[in-house]
Amino acid sequence: MRASPIPSVERPDAAQILALTLLVIAACLPLARYLHWQIGAFLLLLFAVRLVGLKWRAAIPGAWLRALLTLAGVANCLYANHTLVGQDGGTALFVTMLALKLLELKTKRDLRLTGILIGFLIVIQFLFDQSFPLAIYLGVMAFGAVALLVDLNGGLGDGRLRATLRVAASLSLQALPLTLVLFVLFPRLSAPLWSLGLDAGQAMTGMSDSMEPGAISELVLNGELAFRVRFDAAPPSPNQLYWRGPVLWEMDGRRWSPGPLPAKDADPPELEESANPIDYEIVLEPTQKTWLFALDMPIGAPDDAFINPDFQLLSRQPINSVKRYRVRSALDYRTAEPDARQRNRALQLPDNITPRMRELVASWRTHADGDWDLVQQGLAFFNREAFHYTLMPPRLGANPADEFLFETRRGFCEHYASSFALLMRVGGVPSRIVLGYLGAETNRIGGYQMVWQSDAHAWVEVLIAGRGWVRVDPTAAVDPARVDNRGASRILGAGTSVRFSLDQAGALVRFARNLRLLADTLDATWQNWVLDFSAEDQFALLDRLGLGAFREYGLAVLMVLAVSLTLAVLLLALLRTPAAPDPLDAHYARFCQRLARAGLPRRHTEGPSDFGRRVMAQRPDLIRPVSRFLALYIPARFGSDPRDDIIGQLANQLRAFHPRRKGRS
């Protein structure tokens, strides 16, 4: 049995299919960096088939081939993600099915359904990224989907694109009050959906909990934001901005690692002395790890975090979304003496310590007056000898420390920190490595500091009798004259004036930098006022508005009342707005008005046919334009299957129809 033909009024035109396809492609673009390449390649194939099918309908696959493509798409998602559920697997399956839907667009109903699915695609993307630029981009995509749905409903008459955009803008503006009411009053979860760790195993760029040659220099080329900082008072000087992260104790000859981690319930560390406390707030980007960075040395932790015996600030839960927390640090401090187990742990050496490393340290020890003097001799060695600081050091072999110290002498902070810590252990000085960030960029527009992944750094802590763990940065000992600044843009180390940068005097460079700072300020404002609007903020706002009694269960009642009131106001405004005329009737009215100006008014009892016959009888010169117009209008107005393109044809007829009174030249 053959399917009944689709009425022409329900058949989408090529422009509508093209607009929908381009809208789906644009809405999928932000997901490109999160989807596996196999998914992206399959999507490109489907999009290409759909676009080619606009020109050659034979390119659109039939039902059997679409079924095979569907099976191939599901298998592709399963192969790429090993699952069809969860954040990654579910998203891949959804966008694949959405792209396949583009191959079966037969009626306007199919386009309307796909337009609605774009809304789900927009929401899904906030599981991956909640930044302000993405929100603006997805807002434009949502407006495009609304405009497409408006156009698919038809009845817009002349100036179709302009009328579509005008109606879509009106609907979007009408939705804003309701959106604001729901944002403020809708009961909130204890944590947003994007922080629930749907795919906690997803890889994130950023600092690692281990270090080997090349690890940090690769991270320095990463231009992503690590965290923002806002100090309660004036920020510390740049040489005090050491942001403490993981502490590394064990070295296997090439790679440093933390070793066995202290228990979460271990006694918190103590500082025997602390001075110059400073309070500040950090907004940390998601890392999916439990690290919370803080200035050396943290002395106060948030309620949902703790300071472990290594003086590392740790969260009790992985950081799956942007994390805001307050910390207090002491810029001047003296740690307590560690126990014998920690001392022995900080003296362990790998098997590949070479004789010339031991001889070098022995020569220092003969002239050193105590452990601290040995530390100073090590720093002087890096400053005096031909060591170079570079982001592009030569590749090292099986014994990287020895090769760096005596052969290549070109490296980044991990080379200096690793070799210096080993030399100190050879000399009997307990040492360990601390990973973190150094410095911060001031955002004068937003009034806060920004720490980037490119600020990643490694330094050493040595144990000195009577002083505890003391921070030493061997990278800062390098002579500034031996700095390779190609491709770098960061502070070399504490106490130095060397900074790698482009020429900051150029107007274009200053403009680009200010534009970047402005963009980050907008992103931070979006984070503060929208993404961080929690249940506590909601209750505080209700208290300020005198609605504190509506907390929790009463909040739902208040939301229903507010939504009902908003809808009532919008409905009243809609009822008072005169309905837009039918485009066919509007064209016919203009046709009659032009004839009336020519001295041929329509009588109240005349229909289109009678009126036309009378006009053509009285004015034979108008027979051709009048008959053409009515030949289009009458079937469209009174027929059972009006053609979609009739509105445009009537408009074209009217543009050329300007009858004059008889007798006028």
C-alpha positions in Angstrom: 0.0 0.0 0.0 1.5 3.3 -1.1 1.8 6.1 1.5 -0.5 9.0 1.0 1.2 12.1 -0.6 2.4 14.8 1.8 0.3 18.0 1.4 2.4 20.8 -0.1 1.7 23.0 3.0 3.6 20.4 5.1 6.6 20.0 2.8 9.6 22.0 3.9 11.5 24.0 1.4 15.2 23.6 0.7 16.0 26.8 2.6 14.4 25.5 5.8 16.3 22.2 5.5 19.6 24.0 4.9 19.0 26.4 7.8 18.3 23.4 10.1 21.3 21.5 9.0 23.7 24.5 9.5 22.1 25.1 12.9 22.8 21.5 14.0 26.4 21.7 12.7 26.9 25.0 14.5 25.4 23.6 17.7 27.7 20.6 17.6 30.9 22.5 17.1 31.7 23.2 20.8 31.6 19.4 21.4 34.4 18.8 18.9 37.1 18.9 21.5 35.3 16.4 23.8 34.2 13.8 21.2 36.4 11.0 20.0 37.7 11.6 16.4 35.7 8.5 15.2 32.5 10.2 16.3 33.5 13.5 14.6 34.4 11.7 11.4 31.0 9.9 11.3 29.2 13.2 11.9 31.1 14.9 9.1 30.0 12.1 6.8 26.3 12.5 7.7 26.4 16.3 7.5 28.1 16.1 4.0 25.4 13.6 2.8 22.6 15.9 4.0 24.1 19.0 2.3 24.7 17.2 -1.0 21.2 15.9 -0.8 19.9 19.4 -1.0 21.2 19.6 -4.6 20.8 15.9 -5.6 17.9 14.2 -3.8 19.3 10.8 -5.0 22.2 11.2 -2.5 19.8 10.8 0.5 19.9 7.2 1.5 16.8 5.1 1.5 15.2 3.4 4.5 17.4 0.3 4.4 20.6 2.2 4.1 19.5 4.6 6.9 19.0 1.5 9.1 22.5 0.3 8.4 23.9 3.8 9.1 22.1 3.8 12.4 23.6 0.4 13.4 27.0 1.7 12.3 26.6 4.9 14.3 25.7 2.9 17.5 28.6 0.6 16.9 30.9 3.6 16.4 29.8 5.2 19.7 30.3 1.9 21.5 33.8 1.4 20.0 34.9 5.0 20.8 33.5 5.2 24.4 33.0 1.5 25.4 29.6 2.5 26.6 26.4 4.2 25.4 25.6 5.8 28.8 27.2 8.4 30.9 28.4 11.9 29.9 30.7 10.9 27.1 28.9 7.8 25.8 25.4 9.3 26.0 26.5 12.6 24.3 28.1 10.7 21.5 25.0 8.6 20.9 22.7 11.7 21.1 24.6 13.7 18.5 24.9 10.7 16.2 21.2 10.1 16.3 20.5 13.8 15.8 22.7 13.8 12.7 21.0 10.7 11.4 17.6 12.5 11.9 18.8 15.0 9.2 18.6 12.3 6.6 14.9 11.7 7.0 13.5 15.2 6.9 10.3 14.7 4.9 7.8 17.0 6.6 7.8 20.2 8.6 6.9 18.1 11.6 10.3 16.4 11.2 12.0 19.7 11.2 10.1 20.9 14.2 11.1 17.8 16.2 14.8 18.3 15.2 14.6 21.9 16.2 13.3 20.9 19.6 16.1 18.4 19.9 18.6 21.2 19.4 17.5 22.5 22.7 18.5 19.3 24.4 21.9 19.5 22.6 22.4 23.0 24.0 21.7 21.8 27.6 24.0 18.8 27.2 27.0 21.0 26.4 26.9 22.7 29.8 28.0 19.3 31.3 31.3 19.9 29.6 31.8 23.6 29.8 30.0 26.4 31.6 32.1 29.4 30.5 30.5 32.7 29.6 31.6 32.7 25.9 30.0 29.3 25.4 26.8 30.5 27.1 26.6 33.4 24.7 27.3 31.1 21.7 24.6 28.6 22.8 22.2 31.5 23.5 22.6 32.4 19.8 22.0 28.8 18.9 18.8 28.8 21.0 17.6 31.9 19.3 18.3 30.3 15.9 16.2 27.3 16.9 13.3 29.5 18.0 13.5 31.4 14.7 13.5 28.2 12.7 10.4 26.9 14.6 8.7 30.3 14.0 9.4 30.0 10.3 8.2 26.4 10.1 4.8 27.6 11.5 4.5 29.9 8.5 2.0 32.7 8.1 4.6 35.5 8.1 3.9 36.9 4.7 6.1 39.5 3.0 9.7 39.9 4.3 9.8 36.4 5.6 13.3 36.5 7.2 12.7 39.9 8.8 9.3 38.8 10.2 10.7 35.5 11.4 13.5 37.3 13.4 11.1 39.8 14.8 8.7 37.2 16.1 11.6 35.1 17.5 13.1 38.1 19.3 9.6 39.0 20.7 9.2 35.4 22.0 12.7 35.3 23.5 12.1 38.7 25.3 8.8 37.4 26.6 10.6 34.3 28.0 13.2 36.4 30.0 10.9 37.3 33.0 9.9 33.7 33.4 13.5 32.5 33.1 14.6 35.0 35.8 11.8 33.8 38.1 12.7 30.2 37.6 16.4 30.9 38.1 15.8 32.7 41.4 13.0 30.5 42.9 13.5 27.0 41.4 14.6 24.7 44.3 18.3 24.0 43.8 20.3 20.8 44.1 23.1 20.6 46.6 25.5 20.7 43.6 24.9 21.5 39.9 24.5 18.7 37.5 27.9 19.4 35.8 29.7 18.7 39.2 28.2 15.3 39.8 31.2 13.5 38.1 29.2 11.7 35.5 32.5 10.7 33.8 35.0 11.1 36.6 37.6 9.3 34.5 37.7 11.9 31.8 41.2 13.2 31.2 41.8 16.8 32.2 44.7 19.0 31.2 46.8 20.4 34.1 49.3 19.5 36.7 50.3 15.9 37.4 51.2 14.4 40.8 54.6 13.2 39.4 57.5 14.9 37.6 60.0 13.8 35.0 62.0 15.7 32.4 59.7 17.6 30.1 56.5 17.3 32.2 56.3 20.9 33.3 57.8 22.5 30.2 54.9 20.9 28.2 52.4 22.3 30.6 53.9 25.8 30.3 52.8 25.8 26.7 49.2 25.3 27.9 47.3 28.6 27.8 44.4 27.5 30.0 43.4 29.2 33.2 44.3 27.3 36.4 42.6 29.5 39.0 41.7 33.1 39.9 42.7 34.8 43.2 41.2 37.7 45.0 43.1 39.0 48.1 41.4 40.7 51.0 44.2 43.2 51.2 47.1 44.2 48.9 48.6 41.2 47.0 52.0 39.9 48.1 55.1 40.7 46.1 55.7 38.5 43.0 58.6 36.6 44.7 56.1 35.4 47.4 53.5 34.0 45.0 54.4 30.3 45.3 51.2 28.3 45.0 51.7 25.0 46.8 50.5 21.7 45.3 51.6 18.1 45.4 54.8 17.2 47.4 57.1 14.6 45.8 59.4 12.4 48.0 60.4 9.4 45.9 62.8 9.2 42.9 63.3 6.1 40.8 66.2 7.6 38.8 64.0 9.4 36.3 60.6 10.1 37.8 59.6 11.8 41.0 56.4 10.7 42.8 54.7 11.4 46.1 55.0 7.8 47.3 52.6 6.6 50.0 50.2 9.3 50.8 49.4 10.4 54.4 46.1 9.2 55.8 43.2 11.6 55.6 42.8 11.4 59.4 46.5 12.1 60.1 47.2 14.9 62.6 47.4 18.3 60.8 50.9 19.8 60.6 51.9 22.6 62.8 54.0 25.7 62.3 56.3 26.6 65.2 56.3 30.2 64.0 54.1 32.1 61.5 53.8 35.8 60.6 52.3 38.0 57.9 49.1 36.1 57.6 47.1 36.8 54.4 43.5 35.9 53.6 42.3 35.4 50.0 39.7 33.6 47.9 40.5 31.2 45.1 38.2 30.1 42.2 39.8 26.9 41.0 39.0 25.4 37.6 38.0 21.7 37.6 40.8 19.2 37.8 39.0 16.0 38.8 41.7 15.7 41.5 41.5 16.6 45.2 44.3 19.2 45.1 43.5 22.7 46.3 46.3 25.2 45.7 47.3 27.7 48.4 50.1 30.1 49.0 53.1 28.8 50.9 52.3 28.2 53.7 48.6 27.4 54.3 47.5 27.7 57.9 43.7 27.5 57.5 41.6 25.2 55.5 37.9 25.5 54.3 35.3 23.2 56.0 35.3 20.7 53.2 39.1 20.4 53.0 42.1 19.7 55.2 45.9 20.2 55.3 47.9 17.0 55.1 51.3 16.4 56.9 53.0 17.7 53.7 51.3 21.0 54.1 49.3 20.3 51.0 45.7 21.6 51.0 43.3 18.9 49.8 39.6 18.7 49.2 37.6 15.8 50.6 35.9 15.3 47.1 37.4 15.5 43.6 37.1 18.9 41.9 34.7 18.1 39.1 33.4 21.7 38.7 34.7 25.2 39.4 35.5 25.3 43.1 35.5 28.5 45.3 37.2 28.4 48.6 38.9 30.8 51.1 42.3 30.2 52.6 44.7 31.8 55.1 48.4 31.5 54.6 51.5 32.7 56.5 54.1 34.3 54.2 56.8 34.0 56.9 56.9 30.7 58.8 59.0 28.0 60.4 57.9 24.4 60.3 58.3 21.9 63.1 61.1 19.3 62.9 59.9 16.1 61.2 60.2 12.7 62.7 63.0 10.3 61.9 60.8 8.4 59.3 60.3 11.6 57.3 64.0 12.5 57.5 65.1 9.1 56.2 62.4 9.3 53.5 63.8 12.7 52.3 67.4 11.2 52.1 66.6 8.1 49.9 68.6 8.0 46.7 68.0 6.2 43.4 70.5 3.6 42.1 71.8 5.8 39.3 73.7 8.4 41.4 77.0 8.7 39.6 80.5 9.1 41.1 80.9 12.6 39.6 77.7 13.7 41.3 79.1 12.5 44.6 82.5 14.1 43.9 80.8 17.4 43.2 78.9 17.4 46.4 82.0 16.3 48.4 83.9 19.3 47.0 81.1 21.6 48.3 81.0 19.8 51.7 84.7 20.4 52.4 84.2 24.1 52.2 80.6 24.3 53.7 80.0 25.4 57.2 76.8 23.4 57.8 73.8 22.3 55.7 72.6 25.8 54.8 76.1 26.7 53.5 76.0 23.6 51.3 72.6 24.7 49.9 74.2 28.1 49.0 77.1 26.4 47.3 74.7 24.4 45.2 72.8 27.6 44.1 76.1 29.3 43.4 77.0 26.3 41.2 73.9 26.8 39.0 74.6 30.5 38.8 78.4 30.3 38.1 78.4 27.4 35.6 77.0 27.7 32.0 73.5 26.5 32.8 70.8 27.7 30.5 67.1 28.1 31.2 65.0 27.0 28.1 61.7 25.5 27.2 63.3 23.3 24.6 66.0 21.3 26.3 67.7 18.4 24.6 66.3 14.9 25.2 68.0 13.2 28.2 68.8 9.5 28.5 68.6 6.9 31.2 70.3 9.1 33.8 68.8 12.6 33.3 70.2 14.2 36.4 73.8 13.4 35.6 73.4 14.3 31.9 71.9 17.6 32.8 74.5 18.5 35.4 77.6 17.7 33.4 76.7 17.6 29.7 73.6 19.4 28.4 73.2 22.0 31.2 70.0 23.2 29.4 66.7 22.7 31.0 63.5 24.0 32.6 62.4 24.2 36.2 61.9 20.4 36.6 65.5 19.8 35.5 66.9 22.3 38.1 64.6 21.1 40.9 65.2 17.4 40.3 69.0 17.7 40.1 69.3 20.1 43.0 67.2 17.9 45.3 69.3 14.8 44.4 72.5 16.8 45.1 71.2 17.8 48.5 70.4 14.2 49.4 73.8 13.1 48.3 75.2 15.8 50.7 73.1 14.5 53.5 70.5 17.3 53.5 66.9 16.0 53.5 65.0 17.4 50.5 61.8 17.0 48.6 60.1 18.6 45.6 57.0 20.8 45.6 54.9 21.2 42.5 52.7 24.2 42.0 52.5 27.6 40.3 54.7 30.7 40.5 53.4 34.2 40.1 50.1 35.6 38.9 48.8 38.0 36.3 46.9 41.0 37.6 43.5 41.7 36.0 43.1 45.4 36.7 39.6 45.4 35.1 38.3 42.7 37.4 40.4 43.5 40.4 41.8 40.0 40.9 44.8 37.9 39.9 44.9 35.1 37.3 47.2 32.0 37.5 47.6 30.1 34.3 48.7 26.6 33.6 51.7 28.3 31.9 52.7 29.4 35.4 53.4 25.8 36.5 56.6 25.5 38.5 58.7 23.1 40.6 60.9 24.0 43.6 62.7 22.3 46.4 62.3 22.2 50.2 65.4 21.4 52.3 65.4 20.5 55.9 67.6 22.8 58.0 68.1 22.2 61.7 66.3 24.9 63.7 64.4 26.2 60.7 62.4 23.2 59.5 61.5 22.9 55.8 62.9 25.8 53.9 61.9 26.7 50.3 64.7 26.9 47.8 64.2 27.7 44.1 67.3 26.6 42.2 65.7 27.8 38.9 66.0 31.4 40.2 69.8 31.0 40.6 70.3 30.9 36.8 72.1 33.9 35.5 69.5 36.0 33.6 72.1 36.4 30.7 71.7 32.7 30.0 68.0 32.6 29.5 66.5 31.4 26.2 63.2 33.3 25.9 62.0 31.8 22.6 58.3 30.9 23.0 58.3 31.6 26.8 56.0 34.0 28.7 56.4 33.6 32.4 58.4 34.7 35.5 61.7 32.8 35.7 61.9 32.6 39.4 61.6 34.5 42.7 63.9 37.4 43.1 64.8 37.8 39.4 63.8 40.5 37.1 63.7 38.2 34.1 60.4 37.9 32.3 59.8 36.4 29.0 57.3 38.3 26.9 56.4 39.9 23.6 57.0 43.5 23.1 54.5 45.1 25.4 54.9 48.5 23.9 52.9 47.7 20.8 49.4 49.1 20.7 48.0 46.0 19.2 49.6 43.8 21.9 48.1 46.1 24.6 44.7 46.0 23.0 44.8 42.2 22.7 45.8 41.9 26.3 43.1 44.2 27.5 40.6 42.4 25.4 41.7 39.1 27.0 41.4 40.6 30.5 37.9 41.9 29.8 36.8 38.5 28.5 38.1 36.9 31.7 36.4 39.5 33.8 33.1 38.7 32.1 33.7 35.0 32.6 34.5 35.6 36.3 31.3 37.7 36.7 29.2 34.9 35.0 30.8 32.5 37.4 30.1 34.6 40.5 26.5 35.6 39.8 25.1 32.7 37.8 27.1 29.4 38.1 27.8 29.9 41.8 24.2 30.8 42.7 23.7 28.1 45.3 20.9 27.1 47.6 22.5 29.2 50.4 22.6 32.2 48.1 18.9 31.6 47.2 17.9 31.5 50.9 19.9 34.6 51.6 18.2 36.5 48.7 14.8 35.4 50.0 15.7 36.7 53.5 16.7 40.1 52.0 13.4 40.2 50.2 11.5 39.4 53.4 10.5 35.9 52.0 12.5 33.8 54.4 9.4 31.9 55.5 9.2 30.3 52.1 12.4 28.3 52.5 12.5 24.7 51.2 8.9 23.4 50.8 7.4 26.8 50.7 9.8 27.7 48.0 7.9 25.5 45.5 4.7 27.2 46.4 6.3 30.6 45.9 7.7 29.5 42.6 4.3 28.3 41.3 2.7 31.6 42.4 5.4 33.7 40.7 5.3 31.7 37.5 1.5 31.9 37.4 1.6 35.6 37.9 4.3 36.0 35.2 2.3 33.9 32.7 -0.9 35.8 33.5 0.8 39.1 32.7 2.3 37.7 29.5 -1.1 36.3 28.5 -2.9 39.6 29.2 -0.4 41.4 27.0 -0.8 38.8 24.3 -4.6 39.2 24.4 -4.4 42.9 24.1 -2.1 42.7 21.1 -4.1 42.6 17.9 -3.7 39.4 15.9 -1.5 39.6 12.8 -3.6 39.6 9.7 -3.6 36.5 7.4 -0.9 37.2 4.7 -3.4 36.2 2.0 -6.0 38.6 3.3 -3.4 41.3 3.8 -2.3 41.1 0.1 -5.9 41.1 -1.1 -6.7 44.2 1.1 -3.7 46.0 -0.5 -5.0 44.9 -3.9 -8.4 46.4 -3.2 -6.9 49.6 -1.7 -4.9 50.3 -4.9 -8.0 49.8 -7.0 -10.0 52.1 -4.8 -7.3 54.8 -5.2 -7.8 54.3 -9.0 -11.5 55.0 -8.6 -12.6 51.4 -8.4 -13.7 50.7 -4.8 -15.0 47.2 -3.9 -18.6 46.9 -2.9 -19.4 45.2 0.3 -21.5 42.5 -1.4 -18.7 41.7 -3.9 -16.5 38.7 -3.6 -13.1 38.4 -5.4 -14.6 36.9 -8.6 -17.4 39.5 -9.0 -15.2 42.4 -8.1 -12.6 41.3 -10.6 -15.1 40.9 -13.4 -16.5 44.4 -12.8 -13.0 45.9 -12.7 -12.0 44.2 -16.0 -15.3 45.3 -17.6 -14.8 48.9 -16.6 -11.1 49.0 -17.2 -9.9 46.8 -20.0 -6.4 48.1 -19.5 -6.3 46.3 -16.1 -7.5 42.9 -17.4 -4.0 41.3 -17.4 -2.7 42.3 -13.9 -6.1 41.8 -12.2 -6.7 38.4 -13.8 -3.1 37.3 -12.9 -3.5 38.4 -9.3 -6.9 36.8 -8.8 -5.8 33.6 -10.5 -3.3 33.2 -7.7 -5.3 34.5 -4.8 -8.7 32.7 -5.3 -7.3 29.1 -5.4 -5.0 29.9 -2.5 -7.7 31.5 -0.4 -10.5 29.0 -1.0 -8.7 25.9 -2.2 -8.0 22.8 -0.1 -4.3 22.6 -0.8 -2.7 26.0 -1.0 0.8 26.2 -2.4 3.6 27.4 -0.1 5.1 29.9 -2.6 1.9 31.7 -3.3 2.6 34.5 -0.8 5.8 35.5 -2.5 4.1 35.4 -6.0 1.3 37.6 -4.8 3.8 40.1 -3.3 5.6 40.2 -6.7 2.3 40.9 -8.4 1.5 43.8 -6.0 5.0 45.4 -6.5 4.2 45.9 -10.2 0.5 46.8 -9.7 0.0 50.6 -9.4 -3.2 51.4 -11.4 -4.0 55.1 -12.0 -7.4 56.8 -12.3 -8.7 56.8 -15.8 -7.8 59.9 -17.6 -4.5 60.5 -15.7 -1.3 60.5 -17.7 
